[in-house]
Amino acid sequence: MTRPNLLFIFSDQHAQHVAGCYGDAVAQTPHLDTLAAGGVTFDRAYCPSPLCVPSRMSMLTARHPYEQECWTNDDYLRSDAATWLHALGAGGYRPQLAGRLHSMGPDQLHGYADRSVGDHSPNWGGVPRHDLGVLNRANDPWPESLVNSGVGQSAYQVKDAETARAACDALREHAARRARGDDAPFCLTVGFLLPHPPYVAWREDYERFADRVPPPRHAGPPSPEHPWERWWRGDRKLDAVDADAALRARTAYYALTYRLDRYLGDVLATLDATGQADNTLVVYTTDHGDQLGERGLWWKHTLYEDSVRVPLVMRWPGQLPAGERRAQVCNLIDVAVTMVDALGAPALPHATGRSLLGVARNPHATWVDETFSEHCTDTVPAWTGGRSVQQRMVRSGAHKLIYSHGDAPMLFDLARDPDERHDLAGDPAHRALRERLLARVLDGWDPDAIATRIAARRREKDVIDAWARHVHPRDEFRWPLTPELNRIEPVQS
């Protein structure tokens, strides 16, 4: 029997709702929509953490951040941590990666056998970051991200074009080998950067959405505002963001999502053209979402829905139904286990994730409707010397509780309040539910112990950072980003 191929497409910071297949009438994502029409779309998928590295490392190991001790964007995943790529390799596959991984430290493979394009940022902490020229700081949670938004180009768009080309080349190479009699299946990950900020898009893409993108549903926080949210807003100077900058950033984000979809379309078209689509499980998802001005917040770094809910689409002709949706609450760590299960590889021995294969095939399959996401850092964000945080959420059925260490929890009924405007945690009628979910979110998860471990890791990383600054270790997989690739232009043509 011919073993199936796997094409895993992993983007960066794609808010679930900004896609036609998720009901957005303005977004233009025809290729993702076609993928969804041919497969199963999950409506309640969550990331393990609303931050790149911990979410991605959890995706690799199928374990939550606290279980693998990767919480911040400069944490290193240990090299002997088994990943879903190791499992597939053990099962006879040769995992390949084109594009973004965002792993820190000496292990830039974590189970991949081959890697092309590489990351745009250094593989090490403590060394100078990538230089975005006129867009410096516009990729991170700073006011420049919104001020320097609109029309132009970021190196991220250019890098994703190269990633798409590398992925298409890999698919054509697999097809050529098959034509020569090699029936080994492929396992290819395509790691895109878009639609991650800078919120800057090519003019042709930006103008496609100019005057069409609506403002946020809620441009400010509910009252009373949660203490941590109030601190984060003030620390990031978000109250000073003017309406024009916010609209430019939102418009550019839609344009970047459109460009991502074009790249995704190139890869899927090559899969079709090489005759490999019928025997390939295609999975599309992202590492976390983006607030995009909702509640007056931007980027990720929160446990609200716009930040932690992610798109998830699976297509597998003849194995999964076409054009169906699933309402089960799930997580990226479940996706990792699902891919291992689907390809018949050895199970990851310490995985917390659960296979979604049964649910994808049958909407009535047994499933516990619960998942978690956590946001823990030494400082927020890690390079400012700001405030440390230990936060975790549980989604259980229609309800969601957010625990923020040192502050009151928040409780939402997402069926009746999808925008999380009405905190029910203080309502006596919901006391039993609050206590039950509070016990779930703290079960095995100790915020004080996590803070102690993060502080210890910080001391270790400080030494490694100083070493890296002195010895200048080589980046094993690095894409040549240059400042000249970045530009900002007037929005008016």
WOMOGI-V842977 format. One record per backbone hydrogen bond with DSSP energy under -0.5 kcal/mol. CO is the residue of the C=O (numbers start at 1). NH is the residue of the N-H. Records with the same first field share a line. If there is no record, write none. Layout:
CO=NH  NH
This chain:
5=281
6=8  188
7=9  283
8=10  190
9=11  285
10=192
11=287
13=15
14=311
15=18
17=19
19=22  24
20=23
23=25
27=29
29=33
30=34
31=35
32=36
33=37
34=38
36=39  323
39=323  324
40=314
41=43  326
42=312
44=330
45=310
46=332
48=374
49=51
50=301
51=55
52=56
53=57
54=58
55=59
56=60
57=61
58=62  63
60=84
62=352  353
64=67  68
65=68  69  70
72=75
78=81
80=82
83=87
84=88
85=89
86=90
87=91  346
88=93
89=92
93=95
94=187
95=113  114
96=189
97=99  116
98=191
106=108
109=112
114=97
116=99  118
119=479
123=105
130=132
132=135
133=136
135=138
137=140
140=142
142=145
143=146  147
144=148
145=199
147=149
150=201
151=489
153=487
154=157  158
155=159
156=160
157=161
158=162
159=163
160=164
161=165
162=166
163=167
164=168
165=169
166=170
167=171
168=172
169=173
170=174
171=175
172=176
173=177
174=178
175=179
176=180
177=182
178=181
181=183
186=6
187=96
188=8
189=98  191
190=10  192
191=100
193=196
194=12
198=200
199=150
201=152
202=205  206
203=207
204=208
205=209
206=209  210
209=212  213
218=295  296
226=230
227=231
228=232
229=233
230=234
231=235
232=236
233=238
234=237
237=240
238=241
242=246
243=247
244=248
245=249
246=250
247=251
248=252
249=253
250=254
251=255
252=256
253=257
254=258
255=259
256=260
257=261
258=262
259=263
260=264
261=265
262=266
263=267
264=268
265=269
266=270
267=271
268=272
269=273
270=274
271=276  277
272=275
276=279
277=280
279=5
280=282
281=7
282=315
283=9
284=313
285=11
288=14
291=294
293=296
294=297
297=293
299=291
304=307  308
305=309
306=290
307=289
308=47
309=16
310=45
311=286
312=42
313=284
314=40
315=282
316=319  320
324=41
326=43
328=44
329=370
330=46
331=334  335
332=336
333=337
334=338
335=339
336=340
337=341
338=342
339=343
340=345
341=344
348=351
356=360
357=361
358=362
362=365
367=369
368=370
369=397
371=395
373=393
375=391
377=389
379=381
380=387
381=384  385  386
389=377
390=405
391=375
392=403
393=373
394=396  401
395=371
396=399
398=414  415
399=396
400=412
401=394  403
402=404  410
403=392
404=407
410=402
411=424
412=400  414
413=416  417
417=420
421=423
422=424
424=427
426=428
427=430
428=431
430=434
431=435
432=436
433=437
434=438
435=439
436=440
437=441
438=442
439=443
440=443
442=444  445
444=446
445=447
446=450
447=451
448=452
449=453
450=454
451=455
452=456
453=457
454=458
455=459
456=460
457=461
458=462
459=463
460=464
461=465
462=466
463=467
464=468
465=469
466=470
467=471
468=472
474=476
477=119
479=481
482=485
483=486
487=153
489=151
